[in-house]
Amino acid sequence: MTQLNSKIPSGPLAEKWTSYKASQNLVNPANKRKIDIIVVGSGLAGAAAAASLGELGFIVKCFTYHDSPRRAHSISAQGGINAAKNYPNDGDSVYRLFYDTIKGGDYRSREANVYRLAEVSNAIIDQCVAQGVPFAREYGGLLDNRSFGGALVSRTFYARGQTGQQLLLGAYGALSKEIHKGSVTMYTRRDMMDLVIVDGRARGIIVRNNVTGEIERHSAHTVILATGGYGNVFFLSTNAMHCNASAIWQVYKKGAFFGNPCFTQIHPTCIPVHGEYQSKLTLMSESLRNDGRIWVPGKKEDAEKIRKGEIKPKDIPEEDRDYYLERRYPAYGNLSPRDISSRAAKERCDAGFGVGSTGLAVYLDFADAIKRLGKGVIEARYGNLFQIYEKIVDQNPYETPMMIYPAVHYTMGGTWVDYELQSTIPGLFIGGEANFSDHGANRLGASALMQGLSDGYFVLPYTIQNYLADQFKVSRFSTDLPEFVAAEKDVRDQINRLMSIKGSKSVDTFHRELGKIMWENVGMARNKEGLEKAIKLIPELRAEFWKDVRIPGTADELNPELQKATRLADFLELGELMALDALKREESCGGHFREEYQTPEGEALRNDKDFTYVAAWEYKGPDKAPELHKEKLNFEYIEVKQRNYK
């Protein structure tokens, strides 16, 4: 039986990463040319890893389902990236960033991994500035910072409201240089369909060419997945519609444990749902909470009049407005962490104080900031975000408050990895949002970009060499090996099975229904009854999908419906595991809020005695219950206590 070994180095916390690098095994430059590495995903983690490993001299193959690495979903990140530079001289430090991240994750992440993340954060900023990333600067030319949720300091570097795009262009530039050199070969429009394991090690992948439908085999000495999160299991999320969990789900079924699948993040500032046939939600950056104030009417009758269109928000006097985050969490106010801010919005709306036509919205108001700073300053900081909002909602946020409501945004869970970011399958490494590593039960704002670039630029290029140090002696693999033949057959059988159903319902019909089950029962608030209901309904929906889904076209052509179907087939299995994990975790922590476990004030109530562990689930076969393994979390350098943002 596979045993969990986190491989955390010994020694003081602040010295673990330095000590690891000083004692790890390395690969000599001449031998690096003998080693092939597959990187699946070309977002920040994938592009950074592929570029860095190519620069080191390895032979890299990078795969993306997009037509260009520049289209990876990292491009959608808006608000910024954290680092402990302490440029504002406001008391920040590596330790404070580490502490804020552990606390923000509600004490459900590894100390060693999180400290390393905080430690390398400063190098990320230096790297990106050297690449030419146009971070915002103060009048004198120095890099500017702003605040994000869950922090009392300003540590977030940003490029207006398009930080992810600029960081990805930097990584893409580094990747393009290696492609030009020949150290990286780029494969676009490919979906990873399966992992190939030879003699117990990850040795290749099976992919589908999404343009021609051709099934391809690719071999390597090791495989890195950097394929993002699984928020689209909810159908409606801020993720791009192509975002999927198929790569990490396929490796789960090949033996890689899945860590904390129920830990999903609901982002508090998203444009509310506006119709039954909506297919995606739009994020409004958390950075807006620097200057925007969140409120609802203090009187139910005013909220009802707004919902009916009888009055406008500006008609409500200041004394009749409830700035509920400032009231409940005065120390952090509108920059309270995402899980807390989201639940607070839900509580107000459930109590009848919500606004908008559905009553499922709250206001994000910039009137005070415009009065204090001037419209020009607000436009310089957030202009593109205001344009996005006005284009979608047809309201001018400079003149009337934005309406926002929580929505699925990020997943803290993912493939279980050790300190080296290696899964329970030897030779399979996981980077970025695809792993569970750094954020516990709730991610702080502006930390996703930090983790992606940390893993890609500064962690994997070291840790993967520790694994590859003796692999130069292993000859390159033929894709004619029986393991490749069998994996390709499994993929073809799956596709043929889907294409042969010829049912009556579209893929989106099933996906929308899955999303409804997940949001209502495994969403922002959960309880035993709802989770058991989801565990009953999801297999029924899955069975119906395999009997009645309709996929037009053929498998040997560009077929978006087939792509969606293969991904939904995985979501229909993953959703059940998420519900099971949430049911077994009988506590509330971070984004996992069980209604049975809350304080008298309505805050998350952890059970540290029984649940201070990482839940690592092992696949046992179709129609068999997965097995739960527990990695105990030990906290030696911080005190575990009830989170307090008041």
N, C-alpha and C positions, 0 to 999 in steps of 0.2 A: 504493500500500500504506500502511496506517495505521502511523504511527511513534509510538513511546512518547515522551511528553514529560511528565515529572513536574512541571514548572513550579515547581520549588523556588526561592524567592526568594534573591537573592544577599545577602551580608552575614554578619555573625557569627550563630551559631546562636541565641543568646538574643535577637536583635533581628529575626529573620526575620518572625515573625508580626506584631509591632508595625509593622515596615516595610511589610508587605503591606497591613495595614489602613489605613495612612496614605496609601498611593498607589493603592488600588484604585478602580475606578469605582463610582459609586453611582446609585441611582434616586431621583428627587425624589418627595416624598410624594404629589403630585397624580398623577404617572404610575404609581405603584404600584397605584392602583385600576384601571388599564387592563391589568394583567398577571395572568393566571391561572396558578396552580401546582397540580399534582397531587402529593399525598404518598400513597404506598402503604405502609401499615403504621401502626399506632397504638401501638406499644410506646414505650419511652423515647425512642429516636431519632426515630421518626415523630411521636409526640405533641408532643415538644419542638419539632421543626422546624415542624410545622403551627401550633402556638400562637404561636411566635416570629414566623413569617412573617405570620400573621394580625394580630398586634399591630403589625407594621411597616406594615400597610396593604395588603398583597397580597390577592388573592382566592384562597382556598385551597379545594381539594377534598381531603378525607382519606378513604381507603378502608381497610376492614378486613374480614376474613372472619368476625370475631366479631360477636356481637350487641351488644357494647359495647367501646369502647377499653380499658376496665378489665380485660378478659379477655386482653389481650396477654401473651405468654409472659414478658415482663420481670417480671411479677408473681411468677414462681417463683424469682427470684434471692433467695438467703437471707442470705449472710454479710456483705456490706458494700460500700462504695465507697471507693476510694483518693483521697487528696488530700494535697498536700505542705504542710499547714498547720503541721506541727511543734508541735502543741499539747503533746505530752508532753515537748518540749524534749530529744529524744533524738538529735538530729543530722540530722533530715530536711531536705530542701530540694528545690526544683524540679529541680535537676541530679541529685540522688540518685534521685528518682522516675524521671526520664528514663533514668538509667544502669541502674537495676534492671530497667526495662521492656525496654530494648535487650538487656541480658544475659539476662534471662529468656526472651526470644524467640530466643536463641542467635544473635544478630547477623544476623538475616535480615529486618530492617525498616528503614524510612527514618529517618535521624536527625531530619530536619526535622519530619516528621509526629509522631514520638513526643515530641519536645521540646515541640511545641505542645500536645499532650495533657496533658503534665505541667504546662505553664504555665497552662492554663485550669482545671486541676483544683480550685484553691482557690475560683474563682468559682462552680463548681458547688455547693459546700457552702453558700456564702452564698445562692445562688439558692434552694436547697431549704429552708434554714432559714426564709427569708422566706416561702416557700409554706406553712410550717407542718409540714414533714416532722418527725416525732417521733424524731429521732436520740437514741440513748442518751446519758445525761448522768451525770457524776460526782456525788457527794453534794453538792458545792457548786454544781451547776447548769451547769458547763462541759461542752462536748461531749466525750464519751469516745472513745477509740480502742482498737483491738486490732490484733493482728498477723495477717498472712496470709503465704502461702508466698513464698519468694524474696526476702524483705526482712529486714533486721536492725533495722528500726525499727517502731514502731506508728503506722500512718498510715491505718488503715481505720475509717471512720465507719460506724455500723450502727444498725439499729432491730431489736433482738433478732435473731431468725432470719427476719425477713420484710422485709429492707431493700428488695428489689425492689418489693414490694407498696406500701410507703409512698412510695417515689420515684415509682412510676407514678401513685399517687393525686394526688401533687403536680402531675405533668405533666398528668394528666387534668383537674384543677381549672383549670389554665391554658388547656387546650384547650376546656373547657366554656364558659369565659368568652368565648372568641372565637366559639364556635358561637352563643352567645346574642347576641353583637353582630352576627352575620351575616357576619363576615369568613371564617369557616370553615364549609363545608358537610360534614356527616359522612355517609358512605355505609357502612352496615353490611351484613354478610352478603354481601359481594362478593368474589369471587376474581378477581385479575388474570389474564387469559388471554393477553394479548399486548401488545406495545408498538407504537405507531404512529409511523412515521418519515415526515416530510414534508420534502422537499428536504434530506435529510441530517441533520435535527435531530429530536430526540424531541419530539413534539407531542401525544401523547395515549395512551390505553390502551383496550383492550377488556376488559370485565369480565363475569362471569356472576353474576347474582343467584341466590344459592344457595337461596333460598326458592321462587322462581317458575320458575327456569331461564331467565329472559329474558337475552338477550345485549345489553349496552349499550355505547355508544360515548361516550367522554369526551375532550374536547380541552383543551389548555393550552399555555402558552408554554414550560413546562419540566416535567420529571417528576423526582420524588425517590423512590427506593426505599429503604425502611427495613424490610425484610421478614425480617430475622433470618438464622440460619445453616441449614446443611444436614445436621446430625448425624443426622437420621432416615433418611438413606440406609442406615444400619446397622440399621434397624428398631428394635432395642432401644437406647434412649438415655435420657438424663434430660430430653430435650425433650418438650414436650406433643405428643400424637399428631397434632395438626393442623399442627405446624410443617413447613414444606416449602421446597423450593428453586425452585419453579416460576417465580416472578417473575424471579429473577436468571438462571435458565436460559433463559427466553424472551428476555431482552435479550442474553444471550450469543449466541443464535442469530440475533439481529438485528445483531450487530457489536460488542457490548461485550466486551472481552477478560476472561478469567477468570484471576484471580491466585492462584497457589499452591494449587490445589485439593487437593493431598495433605496440607496442613497442618491436621490435625484434632487436637483435644485430648481426651485420656482423663483423666477426673477420678478421683483416687485414692480418694475417700470416697463410695461409693455403696452402697446396699443390694444385696447380691449377687443374681444371678439365682436364682430358686427353683423354676422349672418350665418345661417345654417350651412351654406355651401362654401364657406371660407376654407382654404387649404393650407394656410400658413399664418403665423403671427409675426409681428414686427417689434423688435426691441427698441426701446428708447434708453439710451445709455445711462448707467448708474451715475455717471459724472454729472448729469443734470441735477442730481440731488445736492450738489455743492451749493447751488444758488436757488434751486426751486424748493418751495415749501409745500408739503403734502397736507391736504385737509379735506374734510367733508363737512356738510352742513351740521351744525350742532343741534338742530331741531328736525325731527322726522317730517314735520309738515313742510318744511322748506325743501328737504330732499325729494319729497313726493311732487312738489310743484315743479322742481327742476326736471324730474323724470317725465312729467307731462308737458314740458315745454312752456309752462306758464311764466316762469321767471328764469333769469340767467344768473350765472355765478356772481357776476359783479353786483347783482342786486342784494346779495346777502352781506350785511354789515360785518365788520371785523369781529365784533363781540359775539356774533352768532356762528362763527366758524370754529371747527374743532381741528386744531393742528395735532392730531392724535399721537404721532411719533414724538413730537416735542413734549407733549403732555406725559406720555408713558415712559419715555426713555430720554430724559433731559440731558444726560451726559453726552449722548451720541446724536440724539434728535433725528433729523432726516437722513443721517448717514449711519443709521443702525444697520446691522447685518441683514443680508437678503432674506434669510429664512424668517427672521423676526418681523421684518417690514412687510413681507408677504402675508404672514398670518394676521398681522394687525389690520391690513387692508381687508382681508376676507372677513374678519370679525366685525368690522364696521359695516360692510355691505350686508352680511348676514343679519345684522341687527336692524337693518332698514334705513341706513344712512347713505347708501350708495347712490351714485349719480349716473347720468347717461340714460338712454332709453331702456336698457336692461336692468339698471340698478347695480350692475357689476362694474363699477368704475369709481375712482377717487380722483381728486384734482392734484395736479402738480403745477404750482403757481409761481410765476417769475415776476410778478408785479413789484414786489419789494426789492428784488435784485435790480430790476430795470430802473427803479426810482433811485436806488443807492449808487449804482455803477454807471447807468446810462445804457441805452439800447445798443450802442456800438460795441461796448465791451461784451455784452451777452451774445451779440451776433458773431463776434470774433471767436468766442469760445465754443459756441454750440450751433452756429448758423446752419450747417448742413443737416443737423438733427432736426432743427425747426422746419427746414424745407421738407424733409421726409414726412414729418408729422402733418404738415399742412396739405401735402399732396394726397395723403391717405385719408385724412379726416375732413379736409376742406374747412379747417378753422385756423385762424392766425394765432399761434401761441404767444406772440408778443402782446396780443390784445385780450385774449381770453385764456384761462388756464388749460393746460393739457389735461386730457383724461387718460388715466393709466389703470392697469389691473395686472395682477400677477399671472405669469405664464411659464410653462416648462422651458428651461433654458440650457441646462448643463447637467451632466451626470458625474457625480463623484465616484460612483462605483465603476468597475471595469475589470479587466483581467488582473488577477492577483500576480504581483511581482515581488521579488526580494529587493534587497538594497542595491543590487546591480541592475535592476529593472529586467531581470530574467524571470520568465514564467516557470510553472512546474514542468514544462516540456523543455528539456535541455536544448539550447541553441535558439530558442524563441524569445525575443526581447520585445517589450512593449513600451512605447513612449507617448507622452502627452495625455490627452483626455481618455485615450483608450485603456490606460491602466488606472488602478485605484489609488495610487501611491500617496498623494500629498495632502488631500483636502478633507479627509475625514467625512463627517456627515454634512458639511456645508462649506462651500468655497467662498472665500472673500473676493470681492470685486477686484478686477485687474490682476488676478493671480493666475488665470488660465494661460495668458500669453507668457507670463513668467515661467510657468511649468513647461510649456511646450518648447520654448527656446532653451531652458535649462537642460531638459532631457536631450534635446537634439545637438546642441553645441558643446555642452560641458559635462554631461554625465555618460551617455552612451559611448562616445568616442574613447573613453577610458575603460568603462566596465566591460565592453564587448571584447576588448583585447585580452582581458583576463581569461575569457572563455576561448578565444581564438589562438592563444599562445602555442598550442600544440596542433592546431588544425591545418597548418601549412603542410604537414606531412600527409594529409589526406588528399588524394587526387580529386579533381573536379568530377562531379557526378554526371552520369549519363541519365537522360530523362527516359531512357528505355527500361530502367529498372522496374521490376514488378510493382513496387510501391507507387510509382508514377502512373503506371497503366491502370492499377486498381482505383487510384484517386480520380483519374480522368473518367473512368467508367461510372463511378458514383455520381459525378457531376452531370454527365450526359443522361444518366437514368433519372436524376432529379428534374432536369429540364424537360425531358420527354414526358415524364409523369405530369408535370404542370401543363404542358401544351396539349396533352390528350384529354384533359378534363372537359373542356368545351362547355362550361356551365352557362349560367344566365346572369351572374352578377359581376360587376367590375371589381378590380383590385381595390380601388379607392372606397368602394362600398364597404368592403370588409375592414379596411384599414380605419375608416371613420368609426365603425362600430367598435373595433378594438380600442381606439382612442377614447371613446365614450366610457367604456368599461374601466379603463385605466384611470381616467381623470376623476370619475365619480368614486372609485373604490381604492385606488392606489395613488391618489393625487396629493393635494396640499394637506389634507387631513385624512387620517386613516383610522379604522377601528376593526375589531375582530370580525364583526358581522360582515362588513364590506369586503374585507380581504378574503374571507371564506367564500363570499359570493363571487368575487373575481376568479378565484381558483376553480370554481364550478363553471363559470360562464366561458372562460377563455378556451378550455379544451373543446367545449361545444362549438364555439365559433371556429376554432381551428379545423374541426371535423367537417363543418359546413364549407369552409374555404376549399378543402381538398376534394370536395364533391361538386361544388357549384361555381367556382371562379371562372370567369371568361377572359381569355387572353387572345386577342386577335393577332393576325399575322403569323409569321413562322419564326423558328429559332435561329435560322441562318441568315438573319438580316438585322438591321437596326430596329430594335423592338423595345421601346421604353416600358410597355406594359409587362413584358417578361422580366425586365430588370426590377420593376416594382414588386412583381409577384415573388421573385426569389428572396427579396429583402423582407417582404411581409411574412413569408413563411417562417423566417427566423424570428421576427418580432412576435409572432404568435406563440412561439416557445419561450422567448425571453420574458414576455409579459407575465407568464405564469410563474417563472422563477422569481421575478421581482416581488410579486404578491406573496409568494411563499416566504421569502426572506423577510419581508415586512411583517408577516404574521408571526414568525419565530422571534423577531426582535421585540420583546415585550417591554419597551421603554420608548420614551421620546428623546430624540437627540438631533440637533441641527434640522436638516430638511425632512427628516423622518419624524413626523408628528402623529403619535397614536393618541387619540382623544381620551383613552382611558388613563393615560399617564401624563398628567399636567399638574402644575402647581395651582394653588388657589387663585393666583393672578393670571392663569391661563398660559403660563410659560412651559417650555419643554421640561419634563421631569425625567432625568436619566436614572438608570439603575446600574451604577458602577460596579456593584458587587457581582452581578451576573452577566453583564454585557460589555465589559471593557475588552472587547476583542474584535478582530477582523473576521467577518463571516466569509469563508472561502468554500465555495460550492463545487463539488466534483460531479461531473456527468457520469451516470451509471448505465446509460443505454436508453433507447426509445421506450416510452411508457413505463419507465422505472423512476422511482423517486431519487433525486440527487442526494448525495451525502454531504453533510455539513462538517467542515473542518474549522477549527477555531485557532487563530493566531492571537495569543494573549498580548495585549498592549501594556508595556511597562513605562511608567513616567518617573524618571529619576531627577529631572532638572526643573520641572514645574509642578506646582500644586494643582491637583485636579479638584475643581470646585464648581458649584453652580454658576453658569454664566450670568453676569450682571452688566447690563448696558445702561443702567439707570443713573 
